Amino acid sequence: MNRKKSICLYLLLLIVIFIPLQQVNAASSLKIKYDGKMCYYSDKQLKATLDGSTINISKTPGILINGYAMLPYIDVFKKALGASCKYDAGKGTITIKQYNTTIILNIGSRTAYINGKKVLAPVASKKVYYYKTKITRVLVPSRFVAEALGYSYTWNSKTATVQIASPYQIYYDGQWRLYEGSKGTVVFDGESIDVSDMPVIILNSTALVPAKKVFSNSSLNLSYKNNTTANIITISNETTTIQYELGSLTAYVNDIPYTLTEAPKKVKDNVTKKSYVMVPAKFTAQSLGYTYLWDTTDKTCEITSQQEIPEAETAVWQWKSDSTELTDSSVYSNLLLSMTLSRENSQEVFTLEGINPIQANFNFNQDTNSISLSIVNLDNSFEAIDTVMDQSVCIKKLVVSKCENGSTKVSIELLSGTDYYISASGNAYTLNFSNSSASAVSTLELAKPENMDFNLITDEDQYYDKRFLIKIPGNQVAFYQEHEIINTSPQINNISYEYNVEDNVTNIIFATNSVQGYRLKNNTDSFLLEVAEPKYIYNNIVVFDPGHGGDDPGAIQNGYYESNLNFAILYTYLEQYMNLDESNVKAYWTRREESEFLSLSERAAFAEQVDADLFISLHMNAASSSTASGTEIYYSTLNNTTNSFGVTSKLLADYLIETLPNNLGLKSRGVKTANYVVVKSNSVPAVLIELGFMTNSGDLSKLTDSSFQDTVALELYQEINSFFELYPTNR
């Protein structure tokens, strides 16, 4: 009996002890409900700050889901950041707008849209009910939304705090705007001009500088006047007077009107809170007789008083009218005599000349990067003009046509990087073009052997030896020794010729100081070879890295070496696809032979040497357990900043894991982080793909099958080309 009492007392004591423990655990956790289930959330309860000030989410703290910080959008992004937010209960979407960005998130789905482009959020948004405060909030992936809106984002793991910092904003034309462009400096004759209070900004491809700070600087010896009542800015020297009106696209140089690409304006930023009158740097400097250069690397407006020695003007394209007189002056007011595109130095001028001053309605379409001119009452009957301007460094295509209403339409599609301004003098209407990329491109002229078919010419990029070959059919060595190629490129250190008897081609070998991009164009009596750093030649550039190699075989299983499998897929099979004419990607490889070996740091550094946009390394996995299988993709949090066209390493990894394993019949093990050297120490978005497990019999049978290897290569080719369609570099 005493023993039974003792047992009962012992059990009662355990119950008394256990109940408070349960209550303590429940009290220290957060009772919430999402995805239709109640749970006690016991991980970190998140806080948030904006520019160092606390955002009040104490009643609805953020939570971690799959390692991602989720915050209530209404408290953080609507109330604290001031974004426009709309919740559509019927569609289950949240729309967040700020500055020039619109984000649409789907509750319960990772599918999201940024400015209409479909992307994958790292985790789905969730509707969460907080039992303690009886409040329901929609929680969104905070880093994904903040960075898409242009904010800087830091995760403080010690304090479980999301730290958000406001982006650089400028105020002009009556509203605050997010500014993500270059913030430049100004140099005159090699000496810096202090523009620290208001940097150079780029609007509509035009560098605007603080007028007074730059052009009233004593070293330029100019007169600067600001009529604040009339909003008129006057800048002059002994021979030239420029007059600007704030907000107007028309400027006057010695009383002659010119059309600007961007109007002068008063601008204030959110850092100094000071307002400055900003004027177009290039137009102002060149109108006053100075030489102007925008240094894209240092983000510097370089103004110099030294005058360049002009080259002879070269006609690139010309059209002339057969008639010089009006057929009926009562109906028509003008006749177009000629259209001419000419080049002087790195600038091009497109001139339309009439028998009277030309009145044209001007329009610039940013989406198509094209200019259109509508000219009425022209007495011209001509065949429609539709021509690709192969010889131009500024214009891609020119179309001239008659419209139904009798007007003449001139459409000019510009090449990327082209800047322009309009001028009119007498009966001439002129578009002045310059291209920052073109100044970095050297053009060499190659004589054309008689009856040579351009389509039979091939090339070979031997970037690994810092040279490239242009291959001309037949033995043309004597021809090119007689018609010497003049080297106009500072990056080419030698040009030589050799006849390959076996292939019956003449190799013209261009040896370079560093890896160069190139493209060959067909001209009437010659070939034009353009040479420059790869980023000025190719729109999309990727480095592919077949892992291991040389004395490093990687994983070994059943006599198969990982290094050989990586090489077979990523070089042997992938190269044939990347070299297709329809490919929009320029590919470079860290190794081109199975026996070749590069250190990890050399592989990572190679991306910068070739101006790469992305870096993809391929490996095969191994584990102690033979049941482990599938694909996993790694990126480094230490190399995950957003690049110039909105891509991060994580975004690339998420994109590839979404379709690659499924299309290959492999298990998806998701995206993971690790500080592997090739992804951590890279200069571009970089991922490392562990395609499958060599220690798993099912995976190994696929990885070693040549047909499957070819399928993987084709899938990668398609995925990378599609990726650049979704995220264009805009070069």
Stockholm file with secondary structure:
# STOCKHOLM 1.0

chainA/1-731         MNRKKSICLYLLLLIVIFIPLQQVNAASSLKIKYDGKMCYYSDKQLKATLDGSTINISKTPGILINGYAMLPYIDVFKKALGASCKYDAGKGTITIKQYNTTIILNIGSRTAYINGKKVLAPVASKKVYYYKTKITRVLVPSRFVAEALGYSYTWNSKTATVQIASPYQIYYDGQWRLYEGSKGTVVFDGESIDVSDMPVIILNSTALVPAKKVFSNSSLNLSYKNNTTANIITISNETTTIQYELGSLTAYVNDIPYTLTEAPKKVKDNVTKKSYVMVPAKFTAQSLGYTYLWDTTDKTCEITSQQEIPEAETAVWQWKSDSTELTDSSVYSNLLLSMTLSRENSQEVFTLEGINPIQANFNFNQDTNSISLSIVNLDNSFEAIDTVMDQSVCIKKLVVSKCENGSTKVSIELLSGTDYYISASGNAYTLNFSNSSASAVSTLELAKPENMDFNLITDEDQYYDKRFLIKIPGNQVAFYQEHEIINTSPQINNISYEYNVEDNVTNIIFATNSVQGYRLKNNTDSFLLEVAEPKYIYNNIVVFDPGHGGDDPGAIQNGYYESNLNFAILYTYLEQYMNLDESNVKAYWTRREESEFLSLSERAAFAEQVDADLFISLHMNAASSSTASGTEIYYSTLNNTTNSFGVTSKLLADYLIETLPNNLGLKSRGVKTANYVVVKSNSVPAVLIELGFMTNSGDLSKLTDSSFQDTVALELYQEINSFFELYPTNR
#=GR chainA/1-731 SS CHHHHHHHHHHHHHHHHHHHHHHHHHHHSEEEEETTEEEEECSCCBEEEETTEEECCSSSCBEEETTEEEEEHIIIIIIISCCEEEEETTTTEEEEEETTEEEEEEBTCCEEEETTEEEECSSCBEEEEETTTTEEEEEEEHHHHHHHTTCEEEEETTTTEEEEECCCEEEETTEEEECCSCEEEEEETTEEECCSSSCEEEETTEEEEEHHHHHTCGGGCCEEEEETTTTEEEEECSSCEEEEETTCSEEEETTEEEECSSCCEEEEETTTCCEEEEEEHHHHHHHTTCEEEEETTTTEEEEESCCCCCCCCEEEEEEECSCCSCSCTTTCCBCEEEEEEEEETTEEEEEEEESSCCCEEEEEETTTTEEEEEECSBCCCCCCEEEECTTCSSEEEEEEEECTTSCEEEEEEECTTEEEEEEEETTEEEEEEEETTGGGCEEEEEECCTTCCGGGCEEEEEGGGTEEEEEEESCCHHHHHHSCCCCCCTTEEEEEEEEETTTTEEEEEEEESSCCEEEEEECSSEEEEEEECHHHHCSCEEEEEECCBTTBCCSEETTEEHHHHHHIIIIIIHHHHHTSTTCCCEEEESCSSTTCCCCHHHHHHHHHHTTCSEEEEEEEECCSSTTCCSEEEEECTTSCCCCTTSCCHHHHHHHHHHHHHHHHTCCEEEEEECCCHHHHTCSSCEEEEEEEETTSHHHHHHHTCHHHHHHHHHHHHHHHHHHHHHSCCCC
#=GC SS_cons         CHHHHHHHHHHHHHHHHHHHHHHHHHHHSEEEEETTEEEEECSCCBEEEETTEEECCSSSCBEEETTEEEEEHIIIIIIISCCEEEEETTTTEEEEEETTEEEEEEBTCCEEEETTEEEECSSCBEEEEETTTTEEEEEEEHHHHHHHTTCEEEEETTTTEEEEECCCEEEETTEEEECCSCEEEEEETTEEECCSSSCEEEETTEEEEEHHHHHTCGGGCCEEEEETTTTEEEEECSSCEEEEETTCSEEEETTEEEECSSCCEEEEETTTCCEEEEEEHHHHHHHTTCEEEEETTTTEEEEESCCCCCCCCEEEEEEECSCCSCSCTTTCCBCEEEEEEEEETTEEEEEEEESSCCCEEEEEETTTTEEEEEECSBCCCCCCEEEECTTCSSEEEEEEEECTTSCEEEEEEECTTEEEEEEEETTEEEEEEEETTGGGCEEEEEECCTTCCGGGCEEEEEGGGTEEEEEEESCCHHHHHHSCCCCCCTTEEEEEEEEETTTTEEEEEEEESSCCEEEEEECSSEEEEEEECHHHHCSCEEEEEECCBTTBCCSEETTEEHHHHHHIIIIIIHHHHHTSTTCCCEEEESCSSTTCCCCHHHHHHHHHHTTCSEEEEEEEECCSSTTCCSEEEEECTTSCCCCTTSCCHHHHHHHHHHHHHHHHTCCEEEEEECCCHHHHTCSSCEEEEEEEETTSHHHHHHHTCHHHHHHHHHHHHHHHHHHHHHSCCCC
//
